[in-house]
Structure formats: structure tokens, C-alpha cells
Amino acid sequence: AQPSESPRAYIERLYANYRRSDYSPFKHPERVFANRLLSAVKEDSKLAKVEVGYLDGDPACQCQTTAALQASVKGVNQKRKDRATVSVQLDFEDSTPTRIRISLIRAAAGWRIADVSAPDEPSLLRALEESNRKARARR
């Protein structure tokens, strides 16, 4: 990752990885997710143990399988040097295209996903943190 790359270039590079059938952002999550989101994802997995936790798919593609994924950047909003929001359209052959918003934070190693907003989930980060709080309370 290039720390100097634009938010658009980062997202386009991220989605280019999905052309490989074996790609998963969870293989090297530190290259994809910002620290707070990464911590929430790891805690979700730990709390779920052998079950499926709150996160049951890939938040970047809003899917469990990436076959036939077409992603295109529809807009970038960057008001600060270290933060940006990227609007992405996700399209699969057999479904209606979905728009998501990816909030990015610039880390020392480059851009990282801080949050994902989808039509049915305004904030992945908040939902994960809330799910983790409830799971901890049940222990």
C-alpha cells in the first residue's frame, strides 16, 4: 500500500484483489481495516468461538462469495487529509446493484477501512461494537 495514494486508488486496488478467487480481506485484515474496526472484528470472532458471530460475510463486498462481483467507485468525499468517504456500487450478475459507503482513515501504512455503511446497516462498526457488548454481557 502506498501511503500517498488517493482514497479512490486505494478502494480500486482493494476491489481489484477480488478478481482472484482466493482473495479475502480477512487473510491480512491489518492491510484492510483500521484499528478500531479490526479490533471489533477480532472480538466478534473470539466471542463467537465456533459459531458464526455478528459478521457472517465480507463487509467490503456485502457478500459471502465474491463470484461475479463488479465494484465501481461512484464518488469520493474527502474534507480532511486523513479521512475520506467513498461511495461504491456493488453489482453481482443475479442481483440488483447495491450502494455502500466506505469510511476511510489514513494510517501510517496507508488508507484503511474505518466503517462500512450499507442500506440495511448504517454503521458496521457501531453494530459490531453493540453485538460485542451484548455477547460480553451474556458471558
N, C-alpha and C positions, 0 to 999 in steps of 0.2 A: 504494500500500500504506500502510496505517495502522500506524505503529509500535506503537500501543496496542491493536490488535485482538488477539483471543484466538487461540490456535493453531487451534481449531475454525473460527473465522470465516475465517482465512487459507486453510485447506485447502478449506473450502466455496467460497470465492471462486476459488481455483485451479481446482477441478473445474468450476465454473460456466463458466469460459473454454472448456472442451471442447465446449460446446454450439455454438460457432462451428466450422464445418468446417475453417477455415483456421488454427485455433489450434495452436501448437507452443511448448512451453516453451523450445525452442532458438532461437526468434526473438529473445528477450530473456532469455538464461539467467541474467543477473545479477539479474533480478527473481524468480527461482525458486530457484536453487541457492546454497548457502553457499559461501564462497570455496574451501575445500579440495576440495569435490566439483566445483565449477566448474572448478578447475584440472585435476583428474583427467580430467574430460570433455573439456576442450580439448586436453590432452596426448594422450588416446586418439585424437582426431580427427587431430591433427598426425602422430602416429606411424603411423597407418593410411594416410596420404596419400590415394590414390584408392580404396583398398579400404575395406571396412566394418571398423571397429575392433571392440573388445570390445562397445561399446554399439551395438546394432543396432535399438534401438527407444526408445520413450519410457518412462523408468523410473517416471514418476508414474502411468501407466496400464497399465504392463506390456504394451504393445502397439505395433504399427506403424501401425495405423489405429484411429481413435477412434470410428468409426461405431457408434452404438447403445450407447456407454459410459454406464453408470449407476454413479456412485460415491456411497457414503454413509459418513459418519463413524460408526464403531461405538464409539469410545471415545477419551478423551484422558487422558494421564498427564503431569502437569506438577508436578514436585517442586521445580523451581527457576524463577526468573523468566525466565531466558534460554534454557531448554531445555524441550522437550516431545516426547512421542511420541504420534502419532495413529494409531489403527487404522482402516483404510479397507477397505471391501468394494468390489471392482470387479466389475461384472456386465455381461456382454455377452449379447445375445439368444441366441446359439448356443453358449454355454459354461457351465461350472459357475462360480459366483462364486468369486473369489479374495480372500483377505485379505492385505493388506500392512501393514507398519508404517513410517511415515514419521517419521524423527527430524528435529526442527526445532531451529534455533538462532535466537535473536533477534539480528538485526544492527541497525545504526543505522537502516536503511531499513525494518525490519520483519522478520517471520519469513522464514526461508529453509530449504530442504531441505538437511540435512546428510548424510543417508543414507537408503536405502530397503532394507527387509528384506522379501523375498518367500519363499514356501515353498521355492523351488529356489535361493535366493541369500540367505544370511543377512545379507550386507553388500555393497551395491553399491559403496560407497566402497572397501572393502578389495579387492574383486575387480578394480575398475578400477585401483587402485594397483599390485596384483600384476601385472596384464596389462601395464601401462605399464612396470614394471621389466623384465619379460621382453622386451618389444619393444625397449627401450633396449639391453639386453644383446645382442640379435641384430644391432644396427647395426654 
